[in-house]
Amino acid sequence: MKRKLTLITASLLLASGAALAQTQGVTKDEIVLGSIQDLSGPLAGFGKQVRFGMMLRVDEANEQGGVNGRKLRLVVEDSGYEPRRAVLAAQKLVNQDRIFAMVGHIGTAQNMAAMPVQFQKNVINFLPVTAAREMYEPFHRLKYSFAATYYDQMRMAVPMMVKQKDAKKVCVMYQDDEFGLEVLRGAEEGLKTIGMAFTDRTSFKRGATDFSSQMQKLASSQCDFVVMGTIIRETIGGIATARRLGFNPTFLGSSASYTDLIHKLGGPAMNGFYSTMTVQNPYLDDASQPIRFWANKYKTKFNEDPTVFSVYGYTIIDAFIRAAGKAGQNLSTDSFIKAMDTMVIPPDIFGSAEMTFGPQKRLGSNASRLSQIQDGRWKVVSDYFKTN
């Protein structure tokens, strides 16, 4: 009888060990997280900042003992903002590094390319740095997104701004890919609500650096309001080209163009540019003491000023820590999802809107607001507006 009980106990221990082994990326003392950033392509400025923000929060958590006794280990791969490289990076992270979750992966097309690799191995796509609808639609248990979509940002902001500026001819310049098309479609839908349509439209290929023909086309159409489906250098290049042509409409971009790199690299020509956004850029001399403290802590660690993308990285890891902590000691994909089903993440020092998730709710917040570059820095110029 004693021998039989010993064998039963041993079998149960082996079974529990096997169950633990089934949760990829979780050991008794570690949680392995993966992230794919653009560290060498057109969004390298963003990717570096997201990575630093994530590293700061990981280090903070580990200094405090980790999550339920487990330290976090973050493995970051470079996609160069290329979907094919994102697939290769995802394959490495999922199959070789055996990550528990993909966190803060940057780029719309890159996420869409990588997600099938992850989902095949039951790896969660957690709060990617893109506001495309595909990050939570169609519903998938392994998808979680954190911000109002580019589509909804434009659908709400464009008609509001067009009426405010009394614009007569609304045009668009957009990147010819999934990201740019989301901006285009949202603006188009928003214009319909006020009985308007685009007067003219022009596009460019990802990675383009010359926007002369596009801006000459919009100037010829006498556009007085231009929606920008652009990110960093396309925003700067497009607006700078327009200024040289003496073409000065109201320019409005999405949250993808809300970065201090616009005014730092673009200079005075960027003054007046509007962008939809959520969290505010953390300037070192910000009026808010908590933001100043955080920004200076970041600069001390990385020897450069933080940006809104640094904040995205930091808050994404913070959200993961909250959910993994709530999931308890027996962390698994299922227990993490169960924790997320009732997750409420309150507003933070950066002005984020409250995020809530549920069994059928995979988008944390649909609220966004407007900021404008005034005298070489971003200034919030509207309250939050939510989608209908």
C-alpha positions as CSV (number, residue, x, y, z in Angstrom):
1,M,0.0,0.0,0.0
2,K,2.8,2.4,1.0
3,R,4.6,1.7,-2.3
4,K,1.4,2.2,-4.3
5,L,0.8,5.6,-2.5
6,T,4.4,6.6,-3.3
7,L,3.9,5.7,-7.0
8,I,0.6,7.7,-7.1
9,T,2.3,10.7,-5.5
10,A,5.1,10.5,-8.0
11,S,2.7,10.3,-10.9
12,L,0.8,13.4,-9.6
13,L,4.0,15.3,-9.3
14,L,5.0,14.4,-12.8
15,A,1.6,15.3,-14.1
16,S,1.7,18.7,-12.4
17,G,5.2,19.2,-13.8
18,A,4.0,18.4,-17.3
19,A,1.1,20.8,-16.9
20,L,3.6,23.5,-15.9
21,A,5.8,22.7,-18.8
22,Q,2.9,23.1,-21.2
23,T,2.8,26.9,-20.3
24,Q,5.5,28.1,-22.6
25,G,7.7,30.9,-21.2
26,V,6.8,30.3,-17.5
27,T,9.1,28.6,-15.1
28,K,9.1,28.7,-11.3
29,D,11.3,31.8,-11.3
30,E,10.9,33.5,-14.7
31,I,8.4,34.8,-17.2
32,V,9.8,35.3,-20.7
33,L,8.3,38.0,-22.8
34,G,9.0,38.8,-26.4
35,S,8.8,42.0,-28.4
36,I,9.4,42.9,-32.1
37,Q,10.5,46.5,-32.7
38,D,11.8,48.4,-35.7
39,L,15.4,49.1,-34.6
40,S,16.9,49.7,-38.0
41,G,14.1,50.8,-40.4
42,P,11.9,53.9,-40.9
43,L,10.4,53.6,-37.4
44,A,13.7,53.0,-35.6
45,G,13.1,56.1,-33.5
46,F,9.9,54.7,-32.2
47,G,11.2,51.2,-31.7
48,K,14.2,52.3,-29.6
49,Q,11.9,54.4,-27.4
50,V,9.3,51.6,-26.9
51,R,12.2,49.2,-26.0
52,F,13.7,51.6,-23.5
53,G,10.3,52.2,-21.9
54,M,9.7,48.4,-21.6
55,M,13.1,47.9,-20.1
56,L,12.6,50.5,-17.5
57,R,9.4,48.9,-16.2
58,V,10.9,45.4,-16.4
59,D,13.8,46.6,-14.3
60,E,11.6,48.2,-11.8
61,A,9.5,45.1,-11.4
62,N,12.5,42.8,-11.0
63,E,14.0,45.1,-8.4
64,Q,10.8,44.7,-6.4
65,G,10.9,40.9,-6.7
66,G,9.1,40.3,-10.0
67,V,5.6,39.1,-10.5
68,N,4.4,36.6,-7.8
69,G,8.1,35.7,-7.3
70,R,9.0,35.4,-10.9
71,K,11.4,37.7,-12.6
72,L,10.6,39.1,-16.1
73,R,12.9,38.5,-19.0
74,L,12.4,40.6,-22.1
75,V,13.7,39.4,-25.5
76,V,13.5,42.0,-28.3
77,E,14.0,41.3,-32.0
78,D,14.3,43.8,-34.9
79,S,11.9,43.7,-37.8
80,G,13.3,46.7,-39.7
81,Y,9.5,47.5,-40.2
82,E,9.3,44.7,-42.7
83,P,6.5,42.1,-42.4
84,R,8.7,39.3,-43.7
85,R,11.4,40.0,-41.1
86,A,8.6,40.3,-38.5
87,V,7.6,36.7,-39.3
88,L,11.2,35.5,-38.9
89,A,11.5,37.4,-35.6
90,A,8.2,35.9,-34.4
91,Q,9.4,32.4,-35.3
92,K,12.6,32.9,-33.3
93,L,10.8,34.3,-30.3
94,V,8.0,31.7,-30.2
95,N,10.0,28.6,-31.1
96,Q,13.5,29.3,-29.9
97,D,13.1,31.7,-27.0
98,R,9.7,30.1,-26.1
99,I,8.1,33.4,-25.0
100,F,4.9,33.4,-22.9
101,A,3.5,36.5,-24.6
102,M,4.4,39.0,-27.4
103,V,4.2,42.5,-25.9
104,G,4.1,45.9,-27.6
105,H,5.0,44.6,-31.1
106,I,5.2,47.7,-33.3
107,G,3.5,48.1,-36.8
108,T,0.2,47.1,-38.3
109,A,1.4,44.9,-41.2
110,Q,4.1,43.4,-39.0
111,N,1.7,42.3,-36.4
112,M,-0.7,40.9,-39.0
113,A,2.2,38.9,-40.4
114,A,3.4,37.6,-37.1
115,M,0.2,36.8,-35.3
116,P,-0.5,33.4,-37.1
117,V,3.0,32.2,-35.9
118,Q,2.1,33.2,-32.3
119,F,-1.4,31.8,-32.3
120,Q,-0.3,28.4,-33.5
121,K,1.7,28.1,-30.3
122,N,-1.0,29.7,-28.0
123,V,1.1,32.9,-27.6
124,I,-0.9,36.1,-26.7
125,N,-0.5,39.2,-28.7
126,F,-0.6,41.8,-25.9
127,L,-1.1,45.5,-26.5
128,P,0.7,46.0,-29.9
129,V,2.0,49.5,-30.7
130,T,-0.5,50.0,-33.5
131,A,-4.1,51.3,-33.4
132,A,-5.3,49.1,-36.3
133,R,-8.7,47.4,-35.9
134,E,-7.1,44.1,-36.8
135,M,-5.4,44.1,-33.4
136,Y,-8.7,43.1,-31.8
137,E,-11.0,42.3,-34.8
138,P,-12.1,39.8,-35.6
139,F,-12.4,38.5,-32.1
140,H,-9.6,36.1,-31.0
141,R,-9.0,35.0,-27.4
142,L,-5.3,35.8,-27.8
143,K,-5.7,39.4,-29.1
144,Y,-5.5,42.4,-26.8
145,S,-5.3,46.1,-27.9
146,F,-5.0,49.2,-25.9
147,A,-6.0,52.4,-27.8
148,A,-8.6,53.9,-30.0
149,T,-8.1,52.7,-33.6
150,Y,-6.7,55.0,-36.4
151,Y,-10.0,54.5,-38.1
152,D,-12.1,55.7,-35.1
153,Q,-9.6,58.5,-34.3
154,M,-10.1,59.9,-37.8
155,R,-13.8,59.2,-37.9
156,M,-14.3,61.3,-34.9
157,A,-11.6,64.0,-35.2
158,V,-11.9,64.9,-38.9
159,P,-15.5,66.1,-39.0
160,M,-15.0,67.9,-35.7
161,M,-11.8,69.7,-36.9
162,V,-13.3,70.4,-40.4
163,K,-16.2,72.2,-38.9
164,Q,-14.0,74.0,-36.4
165,K,-11.7,75.3,-39.2
166,D,-14.6,75.8,-41.6
167,A,-12.7,73.9,-44.2
168,K,-14.1,73.7,-47.7
169,K,-11.8,71.2,-49.5
170,V,-10.6,68.3,-47.5
171,C,-7.8,66.1,-49.0
172,V,-5.6,63.2,-47.8
173,M,-2.1,61.9,-48.2
174,Y,-1.6,58.4,-47.0
175,Q,0.9,55.5,-46.8
176,D,-0.2,52.8,-49.2
177,D,-0.5,50.0,-46.7
178,E,-2.8,48.7,-44.0
179,F,-1.9,51.6,-41.7
180,G,-2.5,54.4,-44.2
181,L,-5.7,52.8,-45.4
182,E,-7.1,52.8,-41.9
183,V,-6.5,56.5,-41.6
184,L,-8.1,57.1,-45.1
185,R,-11.2,55.0,-44.4
186,G,-11.8,56.5,-41.0
187,A,-11.5,60.1,-42.3
188,E,-13.7,59.2,-45.3
189,E,-16.4,57.8,-42.9
190,G,-16.2,60.9,-40.7
191,L,-16.6,63.2,-43.7
192,K,-19.8,61.4,-44.7
193,T,-21.4,62.3,-41.3
194,I,-21.1,66.0,-42.3
195,G,-22.1,65.5,-45.9
196,M,-18.6,65.9,-47.3
197,A,-16.1,63.8,-49.3
198,F,-12.4,64.1,-50.2
199,T,-11.7,66.7,-52.8
200,D,-8.5,64.9,-53.7
201,R,-6.3,62.1,-52.4
202,T,-2.7,61.0,-53.0
203,S,-0.6,58.1,-51.6
204,F,3.0,57.0,-51.3
205,K,4.9,53.7,-50.8
206,R,6.2,52.7,-47.4
207,G,9.8,54.1,-47.1
208,A,9.3,57.0,-49.5
209,T,11.3,60.2,-48.9
210,D,10.2,62.6,-51.6
211,F,6.7,64.0,-51.4
212,S,7.0,66.8,-54.0
213,S,4.5,65.3,-56.5
214,Q,2.0,64.5,-53.7
215,M,2.0,68.0,-52.3
216,Q,2.0,69.7,-55.7
217,K,-1.2,67.7,-56.5
218,L,-2.9,68.7,-53.3
219,A,-1.9,72.3,-53.7
220,S,-3.3,72.3,-57.2
221,S,-6.6,71.1,-55.8
222,Q,-6.6,74.1,-53.4
223,C,-7.0,71.8,-50.4
224,D,-7.4,73.8,-47.2
225,F,-7.4,70.7,-44.9
226,V,-5.1,67.7,-45.3
227,V,-5.5,64.4,-43.4
228,M,-2.0,62.8,-43.0
229,G,-1.9,59.0,-43.0
230,T,1.8,59.3,-42.2
231,I,4.3,58.4,-39.4
232,I,7.6,60.2,-38.8
233,R,9.6,61.2,-41.8
234,E,6.6,61.2,-44.1
235,T,4.9,63.7,-41.8
236,I,8.0,65.9,-41.7
237,G,8.8,65.5,-45.4
238,G,5.3,66.1,-46.5
239,I,4.7,69.2,-44.4
240,A,8.1,70.7,-45.1
241,T,7.5,70.3,-48.8
242,A,4.1,72.0,-48.5
243,R,5.7,74.9,-46.7
244,R,8.3,75.4,-49.4
245,L,5.5,75.4,-52.0
246,G,3.7,78.1,-50.0
247,F,0.9,75.5,-49.4
248,N,-0.4,75.9,-45.8
249,P,-3.6,74.0,-45.1
250,T,-4.5,72.6,-41.7
251,F,-2.7,69.3,-41.3
252,L,-4.1,66.6,-39.1
253,G,-2.4,63.2,-38.4
254,S,-3.2,60.2,-36.3
255,S,-1.6,59.0,-33.1
256,A,1.1,57.4,-35.2
257,S,2.5,60.9,-35.9
258,Y,2.3,62.1,-32.3
259,T,5.9,62.1,-31.3
260,D,8.4,64.7,-30.3
261,L,10.6,63.7,-33.3
262,I,8.2,65.6,-35.5
263,H,9.1,69.0,-33.9
264,K,12.7,68.1,-33.0
265,L,13.6,66.9,-36.5
266,G,11.1,69.1,-38.5
267,G,11.8,72.4,-36.7
268,P,9.5,75.5,-36.9
269,A,7.8,74.2,-40.1
270,M,5.9,71.7,-38.0
271,N,4.2,74.4,-35.8
272,G,0.5,74.2,-36.2
273,F,0.3,70.5,-37.0
274,Y,-2.5,68.6,-35.2
275,S,-2.5,64.9,-34.2
276,T,-4.9,62.6,-32.4
277,M,-3.3,61.2,-29.2
278,T,-3.9,59.7,-25.8
279,V,-1.0,60.0,-23.3
280,Q,0.9,63.2,-23.4
281,N,4.6,63.5,-24.3
282,P,6.7,63.5,-21.1
283,Y,8.8,66.6,-21.3
284,L,11.6,66.9,-18.7
285,D,10.2,70.3,-17.6
286,D,6.5,69.2,-17.6
287,A,4.2,71.1,-15.3
288,S,3.2,67.7,-13.7
289,Q,5.7,66.8,-11.0
290,P,5.1,63.0,-11.4
291,I,5.8,63.2,-15.1
292,R,8.9,65.3,-14.5
293,F,10.2,62.7,-11.9
294,W,9.5,59.8,-14.3
295,A,11.1,61.6,-17.3
296,N,14.2,62.4,-15.4
297,K,14.5,58.8,-14.1
298,Y,14.3,57.6,-17.7
299,K,16.9,60.1,-18.8
300,T,19.3,59.1,-16.0
301,K,19.0,55.5,-17.1
302,F,19.2,55.9,-20.9
303,N,20.9,59.3,-21.3
304,E,18.2,60.6,-23.6
305,D,14.9,62.3,-23.2
306,P,11.8,60.0,-23.0
307,T,9.0,60.3,-25.5
308,V,5.4,59.2,-25.8
309,F,6.6,55.9,-27.3
310,S,8.8,55.4,-24.2
311,V,5.5,55.8,-22.2
312,Y,3.8,53.3,-24.4
313,G,6.5,50.7,-23.7
314,Y,6.4,51.4,-20.0
315,T,2.6,51.3,-19.6
316,I,2.3,48.1,-21.8
317,I,4.7,46.2,-19.5
318,D,2.9,47.7,-16.5
319,A,-0.5,46.4,-17.8
320,F,1.1,43.0,-18.3
321,I,2.4,43.0,-14.7
322,R,-1.1,43.9,-13.4
323,A,-2.7,41.0,-15.3
324,A,0.0,38.4,-14.6
325,G,-0.1,39.4,-10.9
326,K,-3.9,39.0,-10.9
327,A,-3.6,35.6,-12.6
328,G,-1.8,34.3,-9.5
329,Q,1.0,31.8,-8.9
330,N,-0.3,29.3,-11.4
331,L,0.3,31.6,-14.4
332,S,-0.8,30.1,-17.7
333,T,-2.4,31.4,-20.9
334,D,-5.8,30.5,-19.6
335,S,-5.3,32.0,-16.1
336,F,-3.9,35.2,-17.8
337,I,-7.0,35.5,-20.0
338,K,-9.3,34.9,-17.1
339,A,-7.6,37.7,-15.2
340,M,-8.0,40.0,-18.3
341,D,-11.7,39.2,-18.4
342,T,-12.3,41.5,-15.4
343,M,-9.3,43.8,-15.8
344,V,-9.7,47.5,-15.2
345,I,-6.6,49.7,-15.6
346,P,-7.1,53.2,-14.1
347,P,-5.9,56.5,-15.7
348,D,-2.2,57.1,-15.0
349,I,0.2,60.1,-14.6
350,F,0.5,60.4,-18.3
351,G,-3.2,61.2,-18.8
352,S,-4.2,57.8,-20.3
353,A,-7.9,57.0,-20.4
354,E,-9.2,54.2,-18.2
355,M,-8.9,50.8,-19.9
356,T,-11.3,47.9,-19.4
357,F,-11.3,44.4,-20.8
358,G,-13.8,41.5,-20.8
359,P,-14.6,38.1,-22.2
360,Q,-15.7,39.7,-25.5
361,K,-13.9,43.1,-25.1
362,R,-10.4,43.1,-26.4
363,L,-9.9,46.8,-26.9
364,G,-9.0,48.6,-23.7
365,S,-10.2,52.1,-24.7
366,N,-11.8,53.8,-27.6
367,A,-11.1,57.4,-26.4
368,S,-8.7,59.8,-28.0
369,R,-8.0,63.6,-27.9
370,L,-6.1,66.2,-29.9
371,S,-2.7,67.8,-29.5
372,Q,-1.1,70.6,-31.6
373,I,2.6,71.6,-32.0
374,Q,2.8,75.1,-30.7
375,D,6.2,76.9,-30.4
376,G,8.1,73.7,-30.9
377,R,6.3,71.4,-28.5
378,W,3.1,69.4,-28.2
379,K,0.2,71.0,-26.4
380,V,-3.1,69.1,-25.6
381,V,-5.9,71.1,-27.2
382,S,-9.1,69.0,-26.6
383,D,-10.7,66.8,-24.1
384,Y,-11.2,63.0,-24.8
385,F,-13.8,62.1,-27.4
386,K,-15.2,58.6,-27.6
387,T,-16.5,56.7,-30.6
388,N,-20.3,56.4,-30.9
